């Protein structure tokens, strides 16, 4: 199975010699549409689903359990992908998804240190193995979405392949 590659993942290869991307704690921080490059304020662009994109199941990298689908990618705060740092300085690269039926949600919703204004979050785990895959966000205005850690997802065959758990 191939690892789910984020469109901005190989940014240095395409930009070599053009400019040095900003870094924070040794990790590249992509520029957002407004030119920001601070963790927590740097949306990663170019990750929206393409029309006619194949039906690609995204699976837990630890156990290969089906988690979500590439077709369920959505833009939140102007982008599908985001780079954030938590209060302890850990940097996370998230992709936003409308649904993640392969996740189990843990804990009470919290608005402490939320990365998306007007939301409350809960931890999202792989429903099969319990690996931390990201967070489920509840909008104050109603509705939910998932912010999943892109480096913890791999692309795999869809339904009917005989590999779904």
GUZATOR-29479 format. One record per residue: x, y, z of N, C-alpha, C in turn; residue number from 1; residue in three letters. Coordinates in steps of 0.02 Angstrom, whole numbers. Each point is the difference from the previous one (the first is absolute). Last residue first. Layout:
     n.c1     n.c2     n.c3    ca.c1    ca.c2    ca.c3     c.c1     c.c2     c.c3   num   residu
        X        Y        Z        X        Y        Z        X        Y        Z   NUM      ALA
...
This chain:
     n.c1     n.c2     n.c3    ca.c1    ca.c2    ca.c3     c.c1     c.c2     c.c3   num   residu
     -580     -203      321      -14      -33       64      -63       26       28   165      UNK
      108      -24     -264      -32       42       52      -11      -42       62   164      UNK
       89      -82     -214       48       19       52      -30       44       54   163      UNK
      -99      -89     -211       13      -56       45       48       18       55   162      UNK
     -103      138     -179       68      -26      -14       16      -61       43   161      UNK
     -202      142        6       -2      -52      -51       68      -30      -15   160      UNK
       -8      249       92      -48      -54       14        1      -50      -58   159      UNK
      220      139       -2      -67       15       26      -42      -61       11   158      UNK
      283       36        9      -57      -17      -42      -66       13       35   157      UNK
      201      149       86       -8      -71      -14      -61      -13      -42   156      UNK
      182      197      129      -50      -13      -50       -3      -74      -14   155      UNK
       69      121      238       28      -27      -61      -58      -12      -49   154      UNK
       61      153      244      -46      -31      -47       39      -26      -60   153      UNK
       89      132      182      -25      -61       32      -52      -35      -43   152      UNK
      105      213      -49       54      -49        1      -20      -65       35   151      UNK
     -151      188      -16       13      -29      -66       56      -52        0   150      UNK
     -184       75      188       73        6       -8       20      -37      -64   149      UNK
     -248      114       44       39      -61        7       73       12      -16   148      UNK
     -245      121       66       67       22      -16       45      -59       12   147      UNK
     -282       22      -44       59      -31       29       63       34      -25   146      UNK
     -273       84       43       50      -22      -50       58      -30       38   145      UNK
     -282       97       34       64      -26       23       46      -13      -60   144      UNK
     -247      148       85       40      -39      -47       67      -20       30   143      UNK
     -125      223       88      -26      -65      -20       44      -34      -51   142      UNK
       45      210      117      -59       11      -42      -33      -65      -23   141      UNK
      201       -1      125      -49       31       43      -65       10      -39   140      UNK
      167     -200      -68       -8       72      -11      -55       27       47   139      UNK
      175     -214       20      -71       18        2       -4       75       -8   138      UNK
      197     -204      -54      -18       68       17      -75       10       -6   137      UNK
      199     -206       37      -66       15      -29      -19       69       26   136      UNK
      257     -114      -36      -52       29       42      -65        7      -39   135      UNK
      232     -172      -20      -16       71       -6      -55       21       47   134      UNK
      110     -220      -14        0       21      -71      -17       73       -9   133      UNK
       94     -203      188      -24       69       -5        5       22      -73   132      UNK
      -37     -261       72       53       50      -14      -32       69       -6   131      UNK
     -114     -220       39        6       51       52       54       52      -12   130      UNK
      -93     -200     -133       61      -10       41       10       52       54   129      UNK
     -204       -9     -144       26      -68        3       57       -9       49   128      UNK
     -107      212      -53      -50      -43       33       25      -72        7   127      UNK
      148      230       -3      -18      -54      -45      -48      -46       38   126      UNK
       -2      248       84       44      -58        0      -22      -48      -54   125      UNK
      -31      274       90      -23      -51      -46       53      -55       -4   124      UNK
      -79      213      183       53      -42      -29      -33      -54      -44   123      UNK
     -117      240       36        8      -63       36       54      -40      -35   122      UNK
      -95      281        7       32      -60      -27       -4      -58       47   121      UNK
     -125      254      -81       22      -40       58       26      -66      -29   120      UNK
      -37      264     -115       -8      -72        3       21      -27       69   119      UNK
       17      233      -94      -70      -20        3      -12      -74        2   118      UNK
      232       68      -97      -44       46       37      -72      -25       -3   117      UNK
      217     -155      -15      -48       29      -46      -50       41       40   116      UNK
      174     -116      108       36       27      -58      -47       32      -51   115      UNK
      -10      -34      285      -26      -23      -64       36       35      -58   114      UNK
       26        0      257       52        1      -51      -25      -25      -68   113      UNK
     -179      -42      170       67       20       22       50       -8      -57   112      UNK
     -239      -59       11       20       57      -41       69       26       20   111      UNK
     -139     -254        8       36       53       34       16       57      -48   110      UNK
     -160     -249       40       22       55      -43       31       56       42   109      UNK
       16     -249       93      -51       51       -7       26       55      -46   108      UNK
       89     -261      -20        0       59       43      -58       47      -14   107      UNK
       79     -163     -196       11      -10       72       -2       67       36   106      UNK
      -70     -145     -248       12       64       32        2      -10       75   105      UNK
       54     -155     -232      -38        2       62       19       65       34   104      UNK
       15      -76     -275       26       29       62      -49      -10       58   103      UNK
      -34      -57     -237       47      -47       31       32       26       63   102      UNK
     -152      129     -143      -36      -53       35       45      -53       32   101      UNK
       11      255      -83       52      -50       12      -32      -58       39   100      UNK
      -63      250     -152      -18      -59       40       61      -45        7    99      UNK
       18      214     -103      -70        6       20      -21      -58       45    98      UNK
      256       98      -16      -44      -47      -32      -71        7       27    97      UNK
      272      120       -8      -69        3       23      -45      -45      -43    96      UNK
      273       -3       79      -44        6      -58      -71       -2       26    95      UNK
      256       63      120      -67      -28       -2      -30        7      -69    94      UNK
      243        3      150      -25       16      -67      -67      -37       -7    93      UNK
      159       89      223      -44      -48      -31      -21       25      -69    92      UNK
      193       41      220      -29       23      -62      -39      -57      -33    91      UNK
       80       76      265       -4      -55      -48      -37       25      -63    90      UNK
       39      128      208       46        8      -55        0      -57      -50    89      UNK
     -142       44      199       64      -31       19       51        4      -57    88      UNK
     -231       78      -19       35       40       51       68      -28       22    87      UNK
      -76      -63     -247      -38        1       63       39       40       52    86      UNK
       -7       27     -276       42      -20       56      -43        2       62    85      UNK
      -49      -27     -286      -12       30       65       52      -24       50    84      UNK
      -84        9     -280       56      -16       44      -12       37       65    83      UNK
     -169      -93     -218       22       52       47       60      -26       40    82      UNK
     -183      -53     -232       56      -16       43       22       58       42    81      UNK
     -187       21     -148       -7      -69       24       54      -15       52    80      UNK
      -94      255      -42       46      -50      -24      -17      -69       28    79      UNK
     -117      214       53       32       14      -64       45      -53      -28    78      UNK
     -129      -16      207       39       61        6       42       11      -63    77      UNK
      -80     -223      -27      -21       34       62       47       59        8    76      UNK
      -72     -195     -202       38       59       20      -32       29       63    75      UNK
        1     -268      -81      -36       64       -2       49       56       17    74      UNK
      -21     -286      -76       41       58       19      -42       63       -6    73      UNK
      -63     -232      -59      -33       36       55       43       58       26    72      UNK
       69     -161     -169      -55       39      -28      -35       42       53    71      UNK
      170     -160       56       29       61      -29      -54       46      -29    70      UNK
      -54     -164      205        8       -5      -72       27       65      -26    69      UNK
       11     -147      249      -38       50      -37       13      -10      -74    68      UNK
       69     -169      162      -16       57       44      -46       49      -35    67      UNK
       91     -278       -3      -28       55      -41      -25       55       47    66      UNK
      205     -166       68      -73        5        5      -24       59      -41    65      UNK
      235      -78       42      -32       -3      -66      -77       -2        3    64      UNK
      181       29      178      -34      -65       -6      -37      -11      -66    63      UNK
      146      197       56       21      -50       48      -31      -69      -13    62      UNK
      -53      202     -124       66      -24      -18       23      -56       46    61      UNK
     -256       63      -71       46        9       56       67      -30      -20    60      UNK
     -152       76     -203        2      -49       54       48       21       55    59      UNK
     -160       84     -229       58       18       40       -4      -41       64    58      UNK
     -105      -28     -263       -9       -9       72       65       21       34    57      UNK
     -102       76     -245       58      -26       37      -14       -2       74    56      UNK
     -111       34     -256      -26      -12       67       55      -34       40    55      UNK
       59      166     -209      -22      -68       17      -23       -4       72    54      UNK
      -22      227     -145       51      -35       40      -26      -69       19    53      UNK
     -114      182     -125       18      -63      -32       53      -38       37    52      UNK
        0      248       54      -58      -31      -30       23      -62      -37    51      UNK
      138       79      211       -7       16      -70      -62      -34      -27    50      UNK
       63       86      260      -13      -57      -44       -9       24      -72    49      UNK
      154      141      169      -70      -15      -12       -7      -58      -48    48      UNK
      202      120       91      -16      -67       20      -73      -18      -12    47      UNK
      143      215      -25        4      -48      -54      -21      -70       17    46      UNK
      103      175      189      -45        6      -58        6      -59      -47    45      UNK
       31       59      275       35      -32      -56      -48       -1      -59    44      UNK
       12      176      220      -36      -51      -37       42      -28      -57    43      UNK
       60      129      229       27      -11      -67      -38      -55      -36    42      UNK
       -6       86      235      -30       49      -44       23      -10      -71    41      UNK
       71     -138      181      -67       16       23      -34       51      -44    40      UNK
      260        6       -4      -39      -59       16      -67       22       29    39      UNK
      116      168     -169        5      -20       70      -40      -63       13    38      UNK
       28      143     -203       38      -62        4       11      -21       72    37      UNK
     -157      171     -189       24      -16       67       40      -64       -2    36      UNK
     -119      110     -188       72        9        8       26      -16       69    35      UNK
     -226      -28      -95       11       69       21       73       14       13    34      UNK
      -78     -217      -65      -20       46      -52       10       73       18    33      UNK
      165     -174      116      -73        1      -10      -18       51      -53    32      UNK
      236     -148       36      -32       65        0      -74       -7      -10    31      UNK
      154     -197      117      -20       29      -64      -32       69        9    30      UNK
      189     -129      146      -67       27       11      -21       33      -65    29      UNK
      194     -196       88      -23       50      -47      -71       22       17    28      UNK
      179      -90      184      -51      -24      -47      -22       57      -44    27      UNK
      159       19      186       27      -48      -48      -51      -26      -50    26      UNK
      -55      167      166       25      -59       35       22      -54      -49    25      UNK
     -100      163     -136      -13       11       70       18      -64       35    24      UNK
       34      139     -258        0      -59       43      -15       21       71    23      UNK
      -28       92     -279        9       13       71       -1      -65       39    22      UNK
       86        0     -256      -62        5       37       13       13       74    21      UNK
      155       75     -208        1      -48       56      -65        7       39    20      UNK
       36       46     -271        3       32       66        3      -55       52    19      UNK
       55      -42     -230      -44       58       -7       -2       40       65    18      UNK
      120     -209      -30       33       54      -35      -42       62       -7    17      UNK
     -134     -216       42       72        5       12       30       55      -42    16      UNK
     -235      -83       16       20       69       12       75        7       11    15      UNK
     -120     -210      -37      -24       43      -53       25       72        8    14      UNK
       58     -166      162       23      -24      -65      -21       48      -55    13      UNK
      -74       36      224       71       19      -11       25      -22      -68    12      UNK
     -221      -60       77        5       69      -21       73       21      -14    11      UNK
     -137     -212       56       64        3      -34       15       69      -25    10      UNK
     -204      -40      120       50      -38       35       70        6      -31     9      UNK
     -231       90      -54       55       46       16       60      -38       30     8      UNK
     -205     -116      -64       27       36      -58       58       46       15     7      UNK
      -45     -225      140      -31       65       -1       30       39      -58     6      UNK
      -21     -272       32       44       57       -9      -39       64       -5     5      UNK
      -26     -259      103      -40       55      -26       44       61       -3     4      UNK
       96     -251      -26      -13       50       51      -39       56      -32     3      UNK
      -14     -253      -94       37       63       -5      -18       46       57     2      UNK
        1     -278      -15      -41       59        0       43       62        0     1      UNK
